[in-house]
C-alpha cells in the first residue's frame, strides 16, 4: 500500500543534528581525511588570529585518550552576549552554523575559515569538547557534548594570558577513524609556518613523546628553496614579491631549475588550493606574457618565431603563490579551487611586474630562463609528434592496443583490472592464471625509463611506456581524464627483490609525474606475492614475510611435520595456478593501495630517489636503512 507524503513526513533537524546526520557534507569523510580535517578547522581558526595580527604562537597537543588540544595566544573568542540570540559569543560560535566573526563584522579582514561552520562542526562531531578563553584578565571555560551545551560559560579565575584553548575528542559514534597521524599534522603545520612568516607552530604527541616546532622567517621563499633542495637551480635567489592591491594581498616566490617538470603550490588565506583557480590562471598568464615580451625585446625570439607556450615557460618552474583576500569564493567547503574572477587580473598584474623587473635587473639569469623555455618549445613540438603515435582515439578501437597486452573480455572499465607484470615469464604465467573475464595482463620487459631525468619526448619514444599509455587510455598531464580509463585498478606485480622494487619505483614515478590522477583517485595498487612456499607433503602453504614464515615453521615443528621451504626469487618461479591462488585471486590475494597523502612529500621523495643529485639519495638511504623491509642480498 502506498504511503502518503504530507507534512508529517517532513523532519526538521535542530541545532547541529544535520551535521551529525551528514558529516561527509562538512568534512569530506568520516575516515582519516575527515578526522584530520576536524583538527585543521580548529588550527585554521588560530591561524586566522595570526592573519589578523593578534597571534604569534600556536600549539597542537595529541593526548593518549585520542583527544587533541589547540592553544593560541590570540585575542580569545568573545565571551560577551550576542544581542540577537542572548548567548555568549563562545557558545554561539560552538553551537550554531554560519556564526562567527568572518562575515563582515570587522574582526577578521582575512580568514581561512570562510564559511563559519568550522569549529561548530568540530563540536558536533566530538564526543566532548571543552573550550577555555583567556581575555580581559579573566579565564573562562565551557564544555559541550556531541554539539550540545553541558555547562554554562563560567569564570574559572584571573589571568594575564590571552588566547584560546580548544580540546576535543572525535566521536566514535560518527568517525570511523580515531587515531591522529603525527606526520600528516606535522606537514600541514610546517606548511602554515612557511605561509605565515614569523608564526611559531608546535606539535606535541603525548602518545609517543614526539614533538616538532616550526618557524620560518623567510616565509614562502624558504619553502621554494626547500622544494628545490635536491635540484640544480638556474638562479640562486628566488624571484619574490609581496604587494597589496586594495584589500587583496599577493605573495609569490619563483625559482627555475634544470629539471623538466613544473611544481607550483597555490594557497588562498593559507588554505591549499589543490585544484587551482583564478589566482593560478592569472599567475600562468603573467609568466607566459612577460617572458614572451622579454624574449622578443631582447632578440631571443625573432618576429617570425611562434610565441612560447605556457608549458614552455613553466618547464623546470618551482613556485609558491599565496593570495589573501577578504571574501574568497571557493568551490565547496573543502576549499580546493578559487572562483573570484577579480583575483585573476590582480595576480596577473603583480606577478607580471615582479617577473619583468627581475628579468631586467638580472640579465645573466634571464638568459638562462629564456633559453630553457626556447629549448622546451622545441622539445614540445617533437613531443607533439610522438604523442600522436600513442594517443588512443577511442575506447572501442581495440586494434590500437599494444600487441603484448592480453586484454579482458569485460568492456565496462569499472569492472576491469590491469596487471602490469615484470618480465615475459611471469607475464606468461599471469596470462594463463588470470580470470580473463575481467583481468588484463601487460608484461613489461626490463626496467622502464626513469622519467624524472628525461624529457617528455624521450619518455614517449620508450616502447614499454608507450604500451602502458595506450593500454590505460587516460592521456597524460593536462590531457589526463580519469573517465577515459580502461581499467578501474592498475596492479603492479613485480618480483620481491631489488630489481622488482626498482621497477615498481620507476612505474610509480611515471604515474606520479604523468598520470597523478590515477593515484589521487586510488586506482593504483601493488600486488603482494608470497616470499616463501612451504611444502608439507602435498599441501602448499605460503608466507608473505619472514615473520610469517617463522610462525609457520614453529607450528609445523610443534606438530612434528616434515616440510620443505622454497624462497621465491621471482614471479616466474610460480606456475599459473600458484600465481592465481596467491596473488591474483580477489578472494585470497592482498593488495596495497598507493595513496597520495601529501603531494609535496611525495614529490620530494621521487626527486630524491630518482633525480640527478647523488648526495641527497645517499643521505636518504643512510637515514632510512634501518626501516627497510624485504631487502634482497
N, C-alpha and C positions, 0 to 999 in steps of 0.2 A: 504494500500500500504506500502511495506517495505521501511524503510528509510535506506539509505546507511550510512556506518560507514567509515569516512575518517578523514583527519587531521582537518577538520572544526569542528568536534565534540570534539576534544581534548582541555581541558581547562588547562591553566597554572595559578595557584594561586600565586599572587605576595606577597612578604613580609610575614606577619603573617596571611594572609587571610585563609590559610589552618587550622590554629588553631581555628579561629572563626567558620569555617565550621564544624569542627570535634573536638569540645572541649573535649569530653569524652576520646579521644585518649591520651590526655595530662594530664588531672586532674581527670579522672575516671568517673565523672558525673557532671551535672550542678546543682545538689541538694546540701544539706547541706555538704556532704563529700567533694564535689568539691570546694565549697565556702571556706571551711577551708583549703583545700589543697593550694589554692591561697596564703593565708596568711602565711602558713607554708613554702612555697617556698621562700618568702622574708625573713622570720626569719632564715631559713637554710643558706641563704647567709651570714647573720650576724654571725651565729654560725661558718661558715667556717672561718671568720675573727678571731674568738676566737681560733679555732684549729690551725690557722697559728701564734698565739701568738700576734695578733695586737688588740684584743678587750677584754674588761673586763665587759662592761655593754650593755644590750640590753633592749629597752623599746618598748612595744606594746601599742598603744592607739586606742580605738574604739570610733569613733565620732558619733554624733547624726544623721548626714546625711547618715549613712550607710557606710562611708569610713573608712579606717584603716591606721594607720601610724606605721612604724617600724623604730626605731632610734638605731644606734650603734655608738660606739666610736672606730671603726676600722680604717683602713688606708684610707678609702674612695675609691669609684670606680674611676679608672683612667679617667682623663679628656683630656689627650694629644691625638694627632691624631694617629689613627691606620693606618700605611702606606698603607696597601693593599687596603683599602676602602676609605681612605681620610676623615674619620669622627672621632669625639671624641670618646674615649673608652666608655663613659657612654651611648652615643647614640647607638653605635654598640651593647652593652650588652642588651639594652632595645628593640631593634627593629629587631635583627637578631637571628634566631635559631642557636643553636650549636656555640655560640660565648661567650667567657669568658676566665678567667684565669685558667681554670681547665683541660686543655688538654695538660699538659706537659710543659707549659711555665715557670714553676718555682715559680709562685706566690702562688700557693696552693699545699702543699705536700699532704695534706689530705683534702677531701671535701665530704660533704653530697650531694650537688647539682651536681651530676655526669655529667648529660647529657648536661649542658649548655643551657637547654631550659626553666629553671625555671622562672626567672624574666621576660623574653621576653614573655612567655606565660601569666603571670600575666598582663603585659601591653596589650597584645592582647585582653584579656577578661575583660578589665576595661573600663568603660565609660570615665574615665580620670585617668591619673597617673602623679604625679609630683615627681621629684627626686631632692634632694639637696645634694651636696657633699661639704665637708669641708676638704681641704688638701693644703699643701704648703702655708698656711697663707691666702688662699682665699676661699670665699664661692661661689659656682656655683649652677645654677638652670636650669632645663629644663622640659618642660611639653609635654605630649602626650595625644592623644585621640583615643581610640579603636585601639591601636597599632601603630598609625601614629604620626609623629613629628608635634607638634603645634608651638613650639618656638625653636629657636636655643639655644644651650648651652650658657648661659650668666653669667658673673661675677656680683654678686649682693653685694659684699662687701669684707671686710677683716675679718679674724677671727683667733683666736688661737686654735679653736676646730679642731678635726679630726674625720672623720667618714662619715656616710651616713644617710639621712632620705628619706624614700620612703613612699609616701601617695597615695593610690589608692582607687577608688570606683568601685566595681564589676558592670559589665554592665547588666542592667535589660533586654536588648535585647537577652542576651545569658543565664544568670544564672536564674534558676527557684527559687533558694533560695538566699535571700539577707541579712539575719539577722545573724550576728556572735553570736555564743553561748559562753558566758563567761567561763562556766565550761569546755567545750571542749578545749578551748585555754589554760586555766589555767593548766589543767592536762598535756598538751604537754610541756608547759614552765617549769613546775616542773620536768618533765622527763629530759629535757635538762639540768636543773641545777644539777641534780644528775649525769648526764653523763659528765659534764664539771665542775669538782670541782673548786670552786672559781669564776665561772662566775655568775654574778648577772643578773637575768631576772625579769622584772616587767611588769605588765598588768594593765592598767587603762581603765575603762569603763565610758566614759563621759555620756552615756545614763542613767546610774543608780547610778553613784558615787562609784561603787565598785572598789577596787584595791587590788592587791596582789603583793608580792615580794618574789622571791625565790633565795636562795644562799645556797649551800650545800658543805661545805669544805671537808666533808668526802666522797663525791662522791658516787660511787655505793655501798660502804659499808653501807652508811646511807640508801640507797634505800632498800637493803636486810633487814636491821633492821626494816625499815618502813613496808615492806611486812609481816614481822613476828611479828608485834607488838601485835597481838591478838592470837599468837600461843606460845606453850611451846617449847623452843629451847633445843637442846641437847648439844650445846656448845655456850657460851656467845659471843665470838669474831668470826666473820665470817672468814673463810679461804680466804685469799686475796693475790693476786699477780698482778703485772703490769710489763710487760717486753717488750723490743723491740727486734725483730729479723729482721735484715736487715732494711727495711722501714715499717715493719708491727708491730703495737703495739697491744698487747693483755692485757686486764684488766679483771679480774674475781673476783667475790665475791660469796662465798658459805656458806650456813648455813643450818644445818639439824634441823628439828622439829619432834615432836612426832605424826604428822598427817600422813595420808596415801596417800596424793596427792603430785604431782610434780608441781612446779611453777618456770619455767625458762623463763627469759626475755632475748632476744638477740638483739644486735644492731650492725650496721656497719656504721662507721662515723656518729654516733648519730641517724641514721635512724632506726626505729624499723623494724626488720625482722621477721614479724609475722609468716611467713612460714618456718623460719629456714634457712637451707642451709649448706654449707660445714663447717662453723665455729661451728655450733651446732653438726654436726656429729663428728667432732674432739673432742669437749668437752665431749660428751657422751662416746666416745671410751676411752678417757683418764680416766674418772671416773670409768668405768667398769673394765678396765685393772688394774688400780692402786689399787683399793680396793680389787680385787681378789688376786693380788700379796701379799698385806699386810696380808690378811686373811690366806693365805696359809703359809706364812713365820712365822706368829705368832701362828699358830696352831688352829685358829678358824675354818678353813676348813681342813678336812683330805684329804689325797691323793685320797681316794675312793669317796669323795663327789663331786657332779657335781659343776661346777663353777657358781657363782652368775650371773644372767642375768642383762641386763641394767635396766629393770624396778625394779629389786630388790634394786639396789644401788641408784635408784632415788626416792624411796618412802620417802616422807617427805622432799624432797630436795627443797630448795629455792635458786635460783642462778640468778646472772646477769652476762652476758658475753658481753663485749663491745670490738669490734675489729675496729681498724683504719688502713686503708691501702691506698696506693697511687692510684691504679686503680681497684676499685671494679667492679665486673661484676654482675649486678642484672638482675633478670628476669622481664623485663618491666620497664617503667618509674615509676610505683608505688613502686618499690624497696622493695619488701617483701621477697625475697629469694636470698641468696648469692650463686654465682656459681663458684667462684675462687677455682680451685682444690688444689692449693698450700697452701691455708689457713688451710685446714684440718690438715695437718701434723704439721704446726706451732702451732696451737691451742692445738693439742693433746700433743705435747712435753711440752709446757709451763704449761698447766693445770696439766698434769701428774706429773711434777716435783713439782709443788706447793702443790698438794694434798699429794704426797708421803712424802714431808718434814714435812707437818703439822701432818700427822698420826704418823710419827716417833718421833716428838717432843712433842706430846700430847697423851700419851698412854691411859689415862682415857677416854678422849673424843673419841679417835679412837675406843676403845672397844664398846662404845655406838653406834657409827655409824655402825660398822661392825655387831654387834648383831642385830641391827634393820634390816639391809639388809638380814641377815640369816633368821630372822623371816618372812620377806616379801617373801623370796623364798619359805618357807613352805606354806605360805598363797597362793602364786601364783599357786602352784601345786593343792591345794584344789580348788582354783577358776577356774582352767582349767577344772576340772571335772564338776563343777557346770555350767560353761559356755556352755559346750556341751549340757546340758539339755535344754538350752533356745535358742541355736543358730538356726536361721531359714535357712534351707538348700536351699530353692528356693522360689521365689515369687509365684510360682504356687502351692506349697504344702499347700493348704488351710487346710488340716487335722491337721497340726501342730499348727494352730491358737488357741488362748485360747477360751474356751467354752463360756465365758461370753461376748466375742466380737460379736456384731451384725454387720457383715461386709456389705459393699455396693455391688451393682451389677457391677458397673463400674470397670474395671481392669486396666485402664490407670491411674497410680499414679498422673499424673499432673492434673487430673480432680476430684480427690477424697479428702475428708477431714475427719478427725477423731475427734470426740468429746470425750474427757476424762472427764467423769461426776462423780461428787461426790455422792455416795450413790445409793442403788438399786432402791429406789423410784423414784428419778429424772432420773435414768438410764432407768427405765421402761417408763416414760413419753417421754424421748428423743427418745427411740426406736420406739415408736408409732407415735410421731410427726414429725420425720425426713423425708427427701426425701431419701428413701432407694436406689435410683439410684446412688447417689454419696456421701451420708453421712453415715459414720460408727459410732458406739457408743461403747465405752468401759467404763462400770461403774467400779469405784474402791471403795472398802469398807474401810472406816475409813482413818486415817492418815498413809501415807506410811512411810517407814523407812527414817530417816534423814541420807542421805549418807555422809554428812560432817563429821559424827562421827563414821562411820562404815567401816570396810574393804570390799573389793570387794566381798569376799566370802559370807559375811553376806547379802550384797546387792543382790547377785544373788540367794540367798536362799529365799528371800522375795517374796511371791506369787504375790502380786499386781505389783511389779516392773518387775518380770519375764513375766507377761502377757503383760505389756507395751512394753518391749523389743521385744518380739515375734511379737506383733501386728505391730510395726513400721518397723522391718526388716532391720535396718541400721547397726547393730552391734555397738560396744562400743569403745570409746577412739581411740587407734591406728588402730583398725579394722573398725572404723566408715566409712561408704561410703554413701554419700548423694544420690547417684544414685540408691541405693537399697531401698530407702524409699517406702512404700506402699501408703503413702498419702502426698499430697502437702501442706496441712495445718493441724496442730495439734492444736486443740482449747480446752483450759482448761475451763471447765464450772463448777464453784463451787458456793456454797451459798454466799450471800453477808453479811457474818457475820465473827466473829473472827476465828471460826473453818475453814470456807471456805478459808479465807485469809491464814491461816496456811498451809492448804493442798496445795494451789496454790504455796506457797513459797517452800514447800518440793519438789513439782514436778519440779519447775524451778531450784532448787538446783541440782536435779538429771540430768536434761537436760544440765545444765551448766558444770557439772563435767564429765559427761559420753557421752553426745551427743551434744557437744557445736556447732557442725556444723549446727544443726537444727536452733539454734538461729542466728548464723552468716549468714545463708542463708535466714533468715526472714521467717521461716516456723512455728514458734510458735506464737499463738495468745491467748488472754484472752477474753472470752465471757463477754458481759455486760448485764446481766439480769436486769430487772427493779426492783427498790426497792419498788415501790408502785403501786397498782391498784386502780384507781378511777372509781367508777361505777356511771353513770348518766343515770338512767333508764336502758334501755337495752344496752346502749353504754358503751364500755370499753376504758379507757384512761390510759396510763402507764407513770410513772415518773421514770427517771433513776438517779435522785439526789434529795436532799432536796430542792434545789433552784428551780428545775423544778416543783416539787410538789406545792411549794408556788405559782408559776406563774399560774398553772392550777386552784388551789383553788381560787385565786384572780379573774381569768377570769370567773369562774363559779358563784361566788358570785355576781360579777358585773352584770351578765345576769340573776340573780335570780334563778339559777338551784339548785335543791336538789341533794346531792351526798353522797356517802359513800367512805371512804378511807380504804384500806387494806394494811398493811405493810407485804411484803413477807419476811418471815424468812428463807425460803429455797426453792430451785427449785422444791422440791416435792409437794409444795402447788399449783403449776401450772398444769393444765391439758395439755395433749399433744398439743391441738390446741393453747393454750396460749403460751406454750414454743416455738412452731414453729413461731408463729406470732411475738413474742418479741425478741427471742434470736437466732433462728436457720435459719430463712428465709434470704437468701443472699440479698433479695430486701429491707428488713426493719431492719435488725439487725445492731448492732455496734460492731466491733471487735477492740481490742487494739493489735497492733503488738509488740511483745517483741523484742527490738533491743539491740544489744551489742555495745554500743557507745564506751566503754572503758573496755577492759578485766581486767586491773589492778584494776579499781574502783569496777567493779562487783565482782571480786574475794574478795576484802576487805569487801564488804557488806555481801556476803554469809558467809564469815569467821566469821564476827562479829555476825550476827544473828543466825547462825546455828552451830557455833563451841562450844568448851568446855568451853571457858572463859566466866564467868558471868559478870564481871565488865565492859568490853567493850560493851556488849549487853545492860546493864543498861544505860551506858552513851549515847549510840546511841538513845535509846528510849527517854531519857530525852531531848536530843538535838533536835530531830525531832517531839516531841509530838504535837507541835502546828500546824504542817503541815499535820497531818494525816487526811485522808478522810474516810468516811463510817465506823466510829467507832461504834461497836455494844456493847452497855452497858446493 
